[in-house]
């Protein structure tokens, strides 16, 4: 229960998280605790206080983050399912890097009770699995209000396995133009994603290009909440903040407060995030945090207008293949660049709370490529329907699956 940080080494909480209780009640077996990035403040897999997490398909490359260990264990075949958290892409990014399915469900659908928070309005919990069907099944188990997490107002649950195998005929898929051809995009990734989306037409769906110009500002709208908000919740608020109703873990808050006496041991990514948040708060008094929340309404409306034309938005999860993990002697710039360079396509949907999932759609140099599918709020069932249809098609074509890439390497549980 380290939260990736030496501050929490040896910590045991008072209670199980709600998602853990629900998995156990449904007959699941918890076989271990996975590693994640230091305070979850990295999209790479190199900042855990003990060890970096290796990509299960090609050693020396990133497993993505911040839920790096969860995705690597699933991608390496060590476990069937795992739980991740996602504040800016931390389920979907490692899912893409490790060739697994990862769902950031609608904001509030899965309770965060028993989790350390990062930023109240960005926190999501969700499943990482080998297959779409397993993902839908696990979401059925963990979704729904628990009466303890105030993020869960107006929560709507569904039977997410209900439409698996019914095909994609009649679905309208929009290829989100603003997520392709970016300065950091690898043309091979763009091509793999476009080819996978084009397969929807052979499955009876309608595919069209769609533009949401405001999406290009999504990262800027997300960033003040990720910097100022995370500073307030994680560090000034000792992991839970002050004010939101819900279950607090006093022992975790007390342990989190210990960072003040050992801040030199925090990863550079965490230090940078703290300094940016503190500077913005001191220099602007919360102005940009407030503006980011207000502008998120416009961003959300822009996506909702697009969903009047299409059912699903399709895009690359990452605009490039998994990069190499920074070496132990890497510069601070390399460490931070790898950690923060992954969120450009994923973070906007944290700012709005729309459900968004990553599924494998191809391989580049023995490393997986992820396709991201995003839908209307609480419409996860439709996303699973589309994803399961495409998953079966890609497997039949030999495009995805263990046989299509290099032999998986044993995952390290750390």
Beta strands, then each sheet from edge to edge (+ up, - down):
strand 1: 81-85
strand 2: 101-104
strand 3: 125-129
strand 4: 172-176
strand 5: 206-210
strand 6: 312-316
strand 7: 356-364
strand 8: 367-374
sheet 1: 1+ 3- 2+ 7- 8+ 6- 4- 5-
end
